[in-house]
Amino acid sequence: MARLPRLTLAGLPHHVIQRGNNRQSIFTDRMDRERLLALLAEAAPRLGVALHAYVLMDNHFHLLMTPSTTNGLPQLMQAVGRGYVRGFNDRHGRSGTLWEGRYRSTVIQPELWMMRCMAYMDLNPLRSSAAIDVAEFAWSSYAHYAGHRHEKALTPPSQYWLLGNTPFAREAGYAELVRKGVSAADTVSLTDAALSGWALGDASFVESLQKTTERRVAKAKAGRPLRSARP
């Protein structure tokens, strides 16, 4: 069966996962990680993509971004992916692919999933035992939103501003949100949606998305083929 094209829609947040080939490490030290962040910081505004959050693990990374055009996100991932691999290979004296095929991504409903996705990303180092506290892990956007440092490349989503009326209140609110954690069911939903490419949201959100694209946005129910949204 031919794989579906990626679901990429302007004006909506996308959760992106990129893994190393055969789960190999894609970052060896601080310089590698800083290089990827620099590439993102350069490409995102140039291509009209708002970078909301990130986490860089040893063998994969997560991004949360909103493109202003349908081409912005694919173009960003292509530019960053190629630029990073070229520099990584030159620096480490290697050749060949670094990524496990194409990146995985999907659209998420911002009202329901934006903040949960950000917390899910920040908690990744704890789930993988890369850190025992989110605040001690240097390679995520947690420190920015919790008020420990400022990263001008990041664009806070509108849902973040609802956490409080002052910067201190928002930072404290976000830290508390992450402290409370993300349920096991939500963790599975966020991971599976990104890896499968099916949209993540309630029924009305998914239905509204289907009206904007010929690409299926949700897995069809068994025995009931999904009708085309267009005549």
Secondary structure, 3 states (H helix, E strand, C coil): CCCCCCCCCCCCCEEEEEEEHHHCCCCCCHHHHHHHHHHHHHHHHHCCEEEEEEEECCCEEEEEEEECCCCHHHHHHHHHHHHHHHHHHHHHCCCCCCECCCCEEEEECHHHHHHHHHHHHHCHHHHCCCCCCHHHCCCECHHHHCCCCCCCCCCCCHHHHCCCCCHHHHHHHHHHHHHHCCCHHHHHHHHHHHHHCCCECCHHHHHHHHCCCCCCCCCCCCCCCCCCCCC
